[in-house]
Amino acid sequence: MATFDVIIIGAGPGGYVSAIRCAQLGLKTAVVEGREALGGTCLNVGCIPSKALLHATHNLHEVHENFEKMGLMGAHPTVDWSKMQGYKQEVVDGNTKGIEFLFKKNKITWLKGWGSIPEPGKVKVGEEIHEAKSIVIATGSEPASLPGVEADESVIVTSTGALSLGRIPETMVVIGAGVIGLELGSVYARLGTKVTVVEYMEAILPGMDAEVVKTTQRILAKQGLSFVLGAAVKGATVADGKATVTWAAKKDGKETSLTVDTVLVATGRKPFTEGLGLEALGVEMLPRGVVKIDDHFRTSVPGIYAIGDCVPGMMLAHKAEDEGVALAEILAGRHGHVNYGVIPGVIYTTPEVASVGRTEESLKEEGRAYKVGKFPFMGNARAKAVFQAEGFVKMIADKETDRILGCHIIGPAAGDLIHEVCVAMEFGASAQDLAMTCHAHPTWSEAVREAALACGDGAIHA
């Protein structure tokens, strides 16, 4: 039996980042992970491999659509799917091995296997039991299932199977128009797949700014994605290597069926806590398998904490990381804090979509007075030079104080541009503060400044 200050169950972004910070703060730390590689869903079958495929297929799109416009002539390349899969795996391996190096550097013990908590203060891995003053549940999430649609990871797949299909399908139905569905749907659309996205709600990307949603759908439709909205999927059956999906329109109940090569079930994710023994321990749970915690990440059982996708809030890797760092600080006797009002969200389609803070819709519902500054990328010289002038930056500020309340971007490098606004919001900056900050020319970030200017007397280039 080994004894530790902290044992963290799960080596995803929340778990491994928390472990590193715990070790930096002098705590003897161990991480339980049953995968062959560290990094959790994100690095192995989520964020990182999907970004590799997005990057590869974006370059394919550029070759076919924009190279000749720039005078780059020559035969268009073809796709070697197995080689692209190999590239994706190299990216994954490089990142997961990097975490192994960080574990060794920080003297973190990797307890290989699947963990459970037989009693407070003890973690069982295989046949061994280890002791810890504090136990952290960082087990993440898994794809949510849909009644009548059973994934076999061959014809009907979750995001995991979609990353490693045996071949590029000619046709695909994506069930769910959230982040995962749109990212992977756009990957296959660029590879030549005819993609149909079926969404239960009346709009894609539920919860996002309505203007951004409308623009995103229009741009993705131009890229070849078809959308069926307000449709309830009734089921999917597999025969002869193909799947037939049936859905009913919520408006009139009319049923439609479509037979395709592949079905991607992208209806969200749910906490993964199976096998931990939480029920026997008496850990209080919320609906849908979410672990209930207080403001210091404590569960209802003393000495057991939880972070990341298995607790309330957005299921985002960087949210889990922030919680992991904050909890490490608390366990080391310091003060840990997460500002949940300034956590950005990004969709890595082309163009990218990013947001932080409040939406117009939520402010209207609250009855709060606000103002909006918008700037189109059509007015940005750099964006026009790289054929990415569609989209805009939308800044939202308090009408009286000018304090930035939120920002929504669809355009080139939106996922990077949003962090300028995040920093501003952390410091309680006004739109004028951002507008008065000099931005290099020509850069995409000038569009953010112009949107801030539009919250005042007006943008310069619009």
N, C-alpha and C positions, 0 to 999 in steps of 0.2 A: 504494500500500500504506500502510495506517494502522497505527500501533503503539499498543498499549494495555497497561496493567498487567494487566487482567483482561478476558477476553471470556467472557460467559455465553451459552450456547446454550439458548434457551427463556425466554419471558417470562411464565410462570405464577407462582403464589405463591412458589415457591422461587426462581425466577430473578429476578423483578423486585424482591423484597425483598432478596435478596442483593446485587443491583446497587446499590440505594439505600444499603445499609449500606457497601458498598465505596466508593462515591463520598463518603459522609460521612467515611470514614476517610482520604480523600485519594488514593485510587487512581483512575487514569484508566480508566474503565469503559465497555464497550460490551455491548449485548445483541443477539443474533441472534433474530429472530422473523419467521416467514413468514406468519402470519395478518395480516389487515387491521387487527386490533385487538390491543392488549396484554392480558395477563391470563390467557392460556392457557385450558385446558379449564374451569377453575374459574369464571372470570368470564364466559366466552363461552357455553359449552354444558354447564355443570355446576352447581356450588354456587349461584351467584347467580341464574341464571334459574329453577332449580328452587325456590328459596326464594320467589321472586316468585309462582310458581303456587301454592305451598303457602299463602302468605299470602292470596292472592285467594280460593282455594277454602275456606280456613278461615272467612273472613268470610261466604262464601255459606252455609256450614253454620250459622254463628251466626244468620244472618237466618232461615233456615228452621226451626231447632230451638230457639233460645233467645230470640229477640227478643220474641215474644208473652209469654213467661214474665216478662219485665221490663216489660211494659206498653208495648212498642214495637209499635204496630199499623200495619197497612197492607198493601198488595199486595206479595207476594214478588217480588223482582227475577228477571229471566231472564238467561241468560248470553249475552253477545255475545263469541263465541270469538275473533274477529279483533281485537276491541278489547282483550281480555285478553292476547292475544299482543303487541299493540302496547305495552301497559303493561310486559310482561315485557322487551321490547326496550329500552324507555326506561331501565329499571333497569340493564340490561347496559351500554348506551351511557354512562350516567352514571358507572359505575364504571370502564370502560375508558378513558374520556377523562380521568378523574382520575389514572390511572397515567401517561398521556402527559404531564400537567401535572407530575407528580412527576419524570419523566425530565428534562424541560426545567429544572425547578428545581434538580436535582442535577447538571446538565450530563452526563447519560448519553447516549451515542450509540446510536440505534436503527439497527442494520444490518438493513434490511428484506430478507427472503428466507429460504430454508432453508439451514442451515449444515452443513458437513462438516469433518472434521479430516484434511487430507491428510498431515500430519506433526506431531509435537509442536511446539508453539509457533506453529502456523499454523491459521487458520480460513478456509475458503473459503465465500463467500456469492455465489451467482451465478457470475460470472466473476472476481470480485475476491478477492484473498487478503489477509488481515490478520494481523498478528503480535501475540502476547500472551505475557507472562511466564507467566501462568496461564490455563488454559482450564477452564471449569466446565460440565459436562453437567447441564442441568436441563430435560430434554425431556419429563418427565412420563410419562403413561400413556395407553393407549387401551382401549376396551372389549374384553374377551376374547371370542373366538368360541366357538361350540359346534358340534361335529361334527353335520352333518345339519340345521343351522339357519342359513341364510344370510340375513343382514340386507340388505334393499333400501332401508331407511330410509323405506319407504312403508307396507307392510303388516307386515313383520317389521322391527322397529326396535331400535336400541340406545338408550341414554339420550339421545344427541344427537337422533335422530329423534323420540323421545317428547316432547321439549320443544316441537316445532313441527309436530304432526300437522295435516293439512289440515282435519280435523273431529274432533269429540268422538265416539269410537267407542261403540257400544252394548255391545260385549263385548270383553274383553281377557284374554289370558293373560300373566302375568308369570312368566318363567322365572328363578328365583332369589329367595330371601327374605332378601337382605341389605339393607343400607342403601338403595341406589339403588332396588331393586325395591319396597320398602315405601313409600318417600317418593313415588315417582311413581305407584305403585299407589293410594295414598291420595288423591292429587290427582284421578285419574280417577274413583275411587269417589265422591268428593264431587260430581263433575260428572254423576253418574248412570250411569256405566259399570259394567256387571257385571264385576267383576275376580276372576279365579281365579289364585292364586299357586301355582306348582309348584316345590317345593324338593327337591333330592336328599337332603339330610340329614333326620334325624328331627325336627328343630326349626328354627324360624326363627332368624335372627341368630346364626349359629354363633360360638362363643367368648365370648358375653356371659353375664352372670349368669343362672342358670337360672330364678330367681324372676321376674326382670325379663322374660325371654323369654316365660314362661308368661302373665304379666299383659298384655304387649304384644299377644300373639296374641289373647287373649280380647277386648281392647278393640277391636282392628282388625276382628275378626270381627263385633262389634256394629255397626261402621261400614260393613259390607257386603262386606268382603274375604273370599273363600273360600280355604281352604288345602288343598293336597294335598301331604303330606309323605312323605319316603321314596320319592320317585318319580324315576326316571331318564328324562329326555327322550330319545326315540329319533330324533326328527326333526320337521320342520315343512315343509309344502308350501303353495304359494299357487295358488289358482284362483279366477277370477271375483271378484277383489278381496278375497278372504277367505283366512285361513290355517287349516290344520288341523294341530294339534299332537298328537303321539302320545307317550305316556309309559308306562313299565312300573313297576309296584310292585316295590320291591326285595325285599319280603317274599315274594311268591309269583310274581312275574313277569307278573302279569296286566296286559294292555295296555289302555289307554283312549285314545280320541281325542276331541278337542273342536275344533269349528270356530268361529272368532271373527273379529271385524273387524280386530283388531290383536294382534300378539305383541311383547312387550317382552323382549328378551334382556338380563337383568341378572345375569349370572353372574360378575361381577367385572371387574377390569381387569388389564392387563399392561403392563410397561415399553415405552415407545416410543423406540427407539433406531435405527430403520431409517434408512439413508442417511448415518449419521455417519461410517462407515468404521472402526468400532471394531475389527472383526476384523482388518483389514489392519494396524492400528496395533499389534496384540498386546495390547489391553486384556483383562484376564482377566474372564470372565463366569461367573455362577452360573446354575443352572437357570432356565428360563422367561424368559431374556433380562435377568436382573437384573445390574447392573454391580457387580462386587466392589470394595469400598473398605475402607480401614483406619479406625482411630479418628479420623483427621484428614481424612476424606473423600477421601484420595488413592487413585487407581486404581493399577494395576500399572505404568502408564507415567508417568514423572516429569513434573510440570507439568500433568497432567490430573486434574481432580477431578470428583466427581459427588454430587448431592444429590436429595432428593425421591422421587417415585414410582419412579424407575428404579434405586434402590438398595434394600437390604434394609430391612424394617420396614413399618409401617402406611402405607397410601396415603392420607394426610391432608394437606390444604393447610397446616394450621398446623404439622404436623411438618416439611414442606418449608421453611416460612418460618423455623422455628427453626434448621434445618440451614443455610439460606442465611445467616443472621446469624452463626452460629458460624463458618462457613467464611470469611466476610468478615473476621472478627476475626483468624482464623489467618493469612490472606493479608496482613493489615496488620501482622503481627508480634506480635499479642496472643494471648490465650488464649480459644479458643472452646469451648463445651461445650453439649451437649444432654442433659437428664435424661429419658431415654426411659421411665423409670418413672412420670413424671407428665405424660403426654400424654393429654388427655381425648378421648373420642369422643362424638359427638352424632348422634342420628337425629331429623330435624325433622318427625316426624309430629305429630298432636295426640292425646294428649299427647306431649310430647317425651320422648326417652329419652337419658340421658347417663351416662357411666361414666368412672372414672379408677382406675388402680392395679389391685390384685389382686382376683380373684373368689374366692368360697368354694371353688369347684371346684379352682382351681389351688393354693390353700393346703392343701386336704385331700390332694391328690396329693403335695404336698411334705412333708406331715406336720407342718406348722407349727401351733402352738396359736394360736387367734384367738377373738375374740368379735364378736358382731353386735348392732348397735343399729338397730331399724327404727321408722319412724314413718309412719303412713298420712296422705295428704293429706285424708282424711275428717275428721281432727282439726285441720285448718288452716282458720281462719275465712275468710281471703282466697280460698283455693281453692274453698271451697263457694260463695262469693259470685259466682264467675265460671263456675260449672258445670264445674269441673275438679277434682273431689275424688277422682277415681279415681287409683290409683297410690300410690307410697310413696317414702321415702328409706331407703336401706340403707347403714349405715356399718359398715365392717370395721376392727377395730383389733387390734393384737397383744395377746394375752391377758395377758402379763406386764407389758409396758411401757406399754400403752395407746396406743402410737404408731399413727396412722392409716395403714392399709395400702391402703385403697381405698374407693370410694363408688359406689353405683349408684342412679340416680334415674329414676323414670318419673312424670311429672307436669308441671304448668304451668311453663314457663320453665326446664325442667331443664338446657338447654344453657347458661344463664347461672348457675344455682345451683351447678353443678358446680365453678365456678372458685374459689369460697370454699374448697372442699376442696383444690383444686390448690395454692392459696397456702399453706394449712395444711401440706400434705404437703411442699412445698418447704422450709418452715422446720422440718420434723421435728416438727410439733405432735402432741399427744395428743388423743384424743377429748375429754378433760376441758378442754383449752385452748379448743377450739371451743365446748364446752357452756357455759363460763363467760363467753363473749363476748356482750355485750348485743346483741340483734337487735330492730330496729324492729317494732312491731305496728300494724296487721296486714300482714304480708308473707309471701310464699311461702317466703322464706329461713328463717323460723322453723321450718319442717319439718326443715331441715338441723340446726339446733340441737337440736331434739327427738330426732333420731336419734342425735346425739352424746351427749345425756343418757341415752338408752336403752342406751348402751354402759357406763354407770355404774349409778347407783341406779334409774334409770328415767325415762322421759319424763313430762312434766307433764300433757299433754293426751291421753294415751292410756291 
